[in-house]
C-alpha cells in the first residue's frame, strides 16, 4: 500500500469496518462515487483517486481539538492527488481538498482563508 492510499478501485468492494459508523462509510462511498464519475467524464485520471484508510496528522488533530468521529471520516475519505491531475484548479476555480496535506488541514480550520481574491474582496467557495 502506498502512503497516499491504496490501489483499490472501489471502497465498497471492501467489507465495512465494524468500528466505523455506517453513516461515515456512506459519506466516503458517496465521495468515491463522485470522484469515479469525474474520472469517467475524464475530468480527472482514475489513478489520481486515493482511497483510505489514510493517516492524518495527529499533531494537528490534537492542536485543533478535532472530534474523533471527524478524524475517522478524514481517514476514510477518498482524496484526489493533485500532483496527478493536469490542472491544479478544478471547475470554476475550485480545488480538491486533501486532509492528508498539512496545509489543507490548517486552512480548513481558518474561517477567513481564501486562496484567491477578486478586486480586493475575499471570495469564498462553499462546499
C-alpha positions as CSV (number, residue, x, y, z in Angstrom):
1,X,0.0,0.0,0.0
2,X,1.3,3.4,-0.9
3,X,1.5,6.1,1.9
4,X,-1.1,8.2,0.0
5,X,-3.7,5.5,-0.3
6,X,-4.5,2.1,-1.7
7,X,-4.8,0.8,-5.2
8,X,-8.4,-0.4,-4.6
9,X,-10.8,0.6,-7.4
10,X,-13.9,0.7,-5.2
11,X,-14.1,1.2,-1.4
12,X,-17.5,-0.6,-1.4
13,X,-15.7,-3.8,-2.5
14,X,-14.2,-4.0,0.9
15,X,-16.1,-5.3,3.9
16,X,-17.3,-2.4,6.1
17,X,-15.2,-1.9,9.2
18,X,-17.4,-2.6,12.2
19,X,-15.5,0.1,14.1
20,X,-16.6,2.8,11.6
21,X,-20.2,4.1,11.8
22,X,-22.3,3.3,8.8
23,X,-23.0,6.9,8.0
24,X,-19.3,7.7,7.7
25,X,-18.9,4.7,5.4
26,X,-21.8,6.1,3.3
27,X,-20.2,9.5,3.1
28,X,-16.9,8.1,2.0
29,X,-18.7,5.8,-0.6
30,X,-20.6,8.8,-2.0
31,X,-17.5,10.8,-2.4
32,X,-15.8,7.9,-4.1
33,X,-18.8,7.7,-6.5
34,X,-18.4,11.4,-7.3
35,X,-14.7,11.0,-8.0
36,X,-15.4,8.0,-10.2
37,X,-17.9,10.0,-12.1
38,X,-15.3,12.8,-12.6
39,X,-12.9,10.1,-13.9
40,X,-15.5,8.6,-16.3
41,X,-16.1,12.1,-17.6
42,X,-12.3,12.5,-18.0
43,X,-12.1,15.5,-15.6
44,X,-9.5,13.5,-13.5
45,X,-7.5,10.4,-14.1
46,X,-8.8,7.3,-12.3
47,X,-5.4,6.7,-10.8
48,X,-5.5,10.1,-9.1
49,X,-8.2,8.9,-6.7
50,X,-6.5,7.7,-3.5
51,X,-8.7,5.6,-1.2
52,X,-8.4,5.2,2.5
53,X,-7.6,4.4,5.1
54,X,-5.1,7.3,5.4
55,X,-3.0,8.8,8.1
56,X,-4.0,12.3,9.3
57,X,-1.5,14.4,11.3
58,X,-2.2,13.6,14.9
59,X,-0.3,16.7,16.0
60,X,-2.8,19.0,14.1
61,X,-5.9,17.0,15.1
62,X,-4.9,17.5,18.7
63,X,-4.0,21.1,18.2
64,X,-7.4,21.8,16.7
65,X,-9.2,19.5,19.1
66,X,-10.9,17.6,16.3
67,X,-13.6,15.2,17.4
68,X,-12.6,11.5,16.9
69,X,-15.5,11.0,14.5
70,X,-14.3,13.8,12.3
71,X,-10.8,12.4,12.3
72,X,-12.2,8.9,11.4
73,X,-14.1,10.5,8.5
74,X,-10.9,12.3,7.3
75,X,-9.1,9.0,7.4
76,X,-11.6,7.0,5.3
77,X,-12.5,9.7,2.7
78,X,-11.0,9.2,-0.8
79,X,-8.8,12.1,-2.0
80,X,-7.7,13.3,-5.4
81,X,-4.0,13.5,-5.6
82,X,-3.5,17.0,-7.1
83,X,0.0,16.0,-8.4
84,X,-1.6,13.5,-10.8
85,X,-4.2,15.8,-12.4
86,X,-3.5,18.1,-15.3
87,X,-4.8,21.3,-13.7
88,X,-4.4,22.1,-10.1
89,X,-7.5,24.3,-10.3
90,X,-10.8,22.4,-11.0
91,X,-14.0,23.8,-12.4
92,X,-14.8,27.5,-11.8
93,X,-11.6,27.9,-9.7
94,X,-12.4,25.1,-7.2
95,X,-9.6,22.9,-5.7
96,X,-9.7,19.5,-4.3
97,X,-9.1,19.4,-0.6
98,X,-6.9,16.7,0.9
99,X,-6.8,16.5,4.7
100,X,-3.6,14.3,4.4
101,X,-1.9,17.5,3.4
102,X,-1.0,19.6,6.5
103,X,-1.6,23.0,4.7
104,X,-5.1,21.9,3.6
105,X,-5.9,20.8,7.2
106,X,-4.7,24.1,8.6
107,X,-6.6,26.1,6.0
108,X,-9.8,24.2,6.7
109,X,-9.7,25.5,10.3
110,X,-9.2,29.1,9.3
111,X,-12.7,30.7,8.8
112,X,-11.2,33.7,6.9
113,X,-9.0,31.7,4.5
114,X,-9.4,32.2,0.8
115,X,-7.0,31.1,-1.9
116,X,-7.9,33.9,-4.2
117,X,-9.1,37.4,-4.2
118,X,-11.2,39.4,-6.6
119,X,-10.9,43.2,-6.8
120,X,-9.7,43.4,-3.2
121,X,-12.7,41.4,-1.8
122,X,-12.3,37.9,-0.3
123,X,-14.2,35.3,-2.3
124,X,-15.4,32.1,-0.6
125,X,-16.3,28.8,-2.0
126,X,-18.9,26.8,-0.1
127,X,-18.7,23.0,-0.4
